[in-house]
C-alpha cells in the first residue's frame, strides 16, 4: 500500500535527511517516532506529496508519487490522503458542518452529507456540527479533525503530533477513537510523534534515526 525506497531530502543550508525504507500494508496502523530533528514531519510531508524527495521513491497504491507533477500531486492528495494537523486549523467564522463540507469542495468532490453524517455519528459529534470552532473544547475539536480527514474517504490518514496538546485522558480517548474509525472505514493510518504515550497503542512502530 505504502512503500518508500532510499528516500533522501535536504532543506537549504541543512544536512541531508536519509530515511529507512518503509513498507505498510493497506489498513495497517503505524506509529513513526523519533527525537526532534529526526525528520518525522518531513517524512509525512513527503508521503503526502507536499515535499518532493531529493532522491528515492514513494509508492502509494501503485502510484509513484515522486513522478507526479505538482498539480497531479494535489489531485492525488485530495482524493487519497486525509491529514490531521498538530493544531486544529478550522475557519473560525464557519460552523463545524460548514468546515467539513468545505473540505469536500476543496478536494473537488460533490458535497455528500450522507457520508459526513455517518462519520459524525461514528465520532459522536453530530449534535455539535452547528457550532463554531471556539465554542468547542479541545477534545471536541480533535474529533472534528478526524472527521475532516475522513470526509473524502481517503485511503490513507497522516497525523502529525495529533496528541501534543492533549492531557493523558484525552490522549488515550483520541488515540483509541482514531484507530477505531480508521479500522471501520478501512483506512491506513500513519502517526508521526515524539509522544511516548502512544507507543503502547501500536503494534507497528517505525523509529527514525537522523542519518547524515
ROLUMBA-153606 format. One record per residue: x, y, z of N, C-alpha, C in turn. Coordinates in steps of 0.1 Angstrom, whole numbers, plus 5000, padded with zeros to 4 digits. Each point is the difference from the previous one (the first is absolute). Example, Ala and Ser with C-alpha at 12.3 -4.5 7.8 and 13.67 -1.06 7.14 Angstrom:
513249435078499150125000500950125000;499650114993500950115000499250115008;
//
This chain:
500849885000499250125000500950135000;500950015010501050115000501449945001;500850044990501449955000500950124997;501150005008501050104996501449934998;500850064992501349944997501150104999;500950005009501250085000499650154999;499150045008499650145000501050095006;500350124994500850105005499450144997;500250085010499550144998500950105007;500150124994500950105006499450135000;499950075011499650145001501250084997;499850124995501250094998500850025012;501350004999501050025010499949905012;499449894998499949905010500549864995;500349915009500549874996498949924993;500449914992499049914993499449905010;498749994999499349905008499849874991;500549895005499949874994499049915008;499049954993499049925007500149854997;499849925011499949864998498849964991;500149894993498949964991498849965009;498850034995498849975007499149924991;499349905005499149924993498749985009;498950064996498849995007498949944992;499349915006498849934994498850095001;499149974991498750075000499349975013;499550115006499349995013500949995012;501350004998500949995011500150135008;500249995013500150115009501450015005;500750114997501450015003500450135007;500849995010500650115007501450034996;500350124996501350044997500550095011;501149965006500550075012501550044997;500450105008501450044999500250135007;501250045003500350125007499750124991;500050125006499950124992501150014990;499750034987501050014990500349874993;499349895004500249874993499349994986;499150104998499350004987498649954999;499449995012498649945000499050084992;500050135002499150084992500450014986;501350014997500450004986499649874993;500149895007499549874993498550014997;499250055009498650014997499850094988;500750115000499950094988500449944987;501049915001500449924988498949904996;499449935010499049914997498750064994;499850135004498850064996500250084986;501350004996500350074987500150155002;500050055012500350145003501450044997;500949915003501450014997500449894989;501050034992500649914991501349955004;500349875000501349955005501150044991;501250025006501250024992500349884991;499849885006500249884993499249895007;499849894993499249895006498650004995;499249905004498649994995499049985011;498850054997498849985008498949944992;499549895004498949934993498849995009;498950054996498849995008498949954990;499449885003499049944992500549994985;501249964999500749974986500350134993;499850125006500450124994501350055005;500950034991501350065003499850155003;500050045012499650145004501150104995;501249965000501150094997500050034985;499349924992500050024985498850094996;499150045009498950084996500450155000;499350074992500150155000499350055013;500350135003499450065012498549994999;499450034988498650004999499449865001;500749904995499649865002500149965015;501150045006500149975015498850065008;499650134996498950065007498749924999;499849954987498849924998500149875007;501149935000500249885006499850015015;500650105006499950035014498550025004;499350084992498650035003499149885000;500349914991499249884999500449885009;501250005004500549885006500650015014;500350135004500750025013499250105009;499749965012499550095010501150035010;500050135004501150055009499450055013;500649965011499750065013501250085005;499850135002501150095003500250005015;501250055004500350025014499050105007;499750104992499050105005498849994992;498850025006498749994993499850124992;500250004987499850114992498650014993;499150065007498750024995499750144997;499150034990499650144998499150045011;500450105007499350045012498650054998;499750064989498750064997499049894995;500449884997499149904995499749905011;498849944999499649895009500949884997;500049915009500849884997499549924988;498750004998499449934988500550074988;500050135000500450084988501549974998;500849995010501449974999500249864993;499249915004500149864994499650004985;498950074997499550014986501050074992;500750105005501050074993501249914996;500349915009501149904998499649924988;498849964998499549934988500250084988;499650125000500050094988501450024996;500950035010501450024996500649894993;499649885004500549874994499449984986;499150094996499349984987498949905000;499549965012499049915001498650075002;499049934995498650055003499849995015;499350105006499749985014499149885002;500449925010499349875003499650005014;498950055004499650025014499749865006;499649904992499849875005501349945006;501150014992501249945005500550085013;499850134999500450095011499249965013;498749994998499249975012500449865006;500449904991500449885006501350015008;500950084995501350025007499750075013;499250115000499750075012499349925011;499149914995499449915009501049905007;500949954991501049915005500950075011;500250134998500950075009499250065012;498749984999499150065011500150155001;499950074989500150145000498950064991;499049934996499050054991499350125007;499849995013499350115007500850135001;501349994996500950125001500250074987;499549944989500450054987499650144996;499050055007499550144998500850105007;500949965009500850105008501250054992;500550115004501350054994501149965009;501250004994501249935007500250045014;500050135003500450055014498949975010;498949944996499049965010500249855004;501049944994500349865003501249985009;500149895007501149975008501149954991;501349995005501149954993499749864995;499549925009499749864996498949994989;499050085001498950004990500650054986;500950105000500650044988500949894994;500649925008500949894995499149904994;498849985005499149904993499650054986;499850134999499650064987501250004991;501250005005501249994992500149864994;499649905007499949864995498950004989;498850065003499050004990500450074987;500750115001500550074988500949914992;500949935007501049914993499349894993;498849965005499349884994499050044990;499650134999498850044993500149974985;501249994994500149974986500349854997;499849925011500249854999501449974995;501050055007501449984995500449855002;501149964994500649875002501050015011;500550125003501150025010499750125008;500249995013500050125009501450015006;500550134999501350035005499750105012;500649975012499750095011501450045006;500150135001501350065005499850055014;500649935010500050045014498650045005;499049914997498650035003499650015015;500949955009499650005014500950095008;500850084994500950095007499450095010;498850044997499350105009499049945009;499949875000499049935008500549945013;499250005010500449945013499949854999;500449935010500149854999498749944997;498950045006498749944998499650024986;500150134995499550034986500949944990;501349985003501049934991499549864997;499749935011499549864999498750004992;499150085003498750004993500250034985;500850104997500250044986500649894992;501149945006500749894993499149884998;499349965010499149884998498950034990;499450125000499050044990500650004986;501150064998500650014987500349874994;500649915008500249864996498749934996;499050025009498849934998499350044987;499950134997499350054988500849964987;501450015001500849964989499849854996;499849925011499849864997498649984994;499050075005498649994995500050044985;500650114997500050054986501149954991;500849905006501149944992501050094995;500550095008500950104997501449965006;501150024992501349985005500450125009;500549985012500350115009501550015003;500550124998501450035003500150125010;500549985012500150115009501550025003;500450134999501450045003500050085013;500849955010499950075013501349975008;500250085010501049975010499449975013;498650005000499249975012500149855003;500749975011500249865004498849945005;498950085003498849945005499349924989;500350024988499349934989500649864997;501249985005500749884996499349875003;499449995012499349885004498749974992;499650104992498749984992500349944986;501349994997500349954986501049885000;499649914992500949884998501150024990;499850094991501050034989500550145003;501350015003500750125003501250014992;500250124993501250034992500750115008;501349975003500850115007501050064990;499950134999500950074991501350045007;501149984994501350045004500550094990;500450125003500550104991501449964995;500049964987501349964994500550114991;501250045003500650124993500949954988;
//
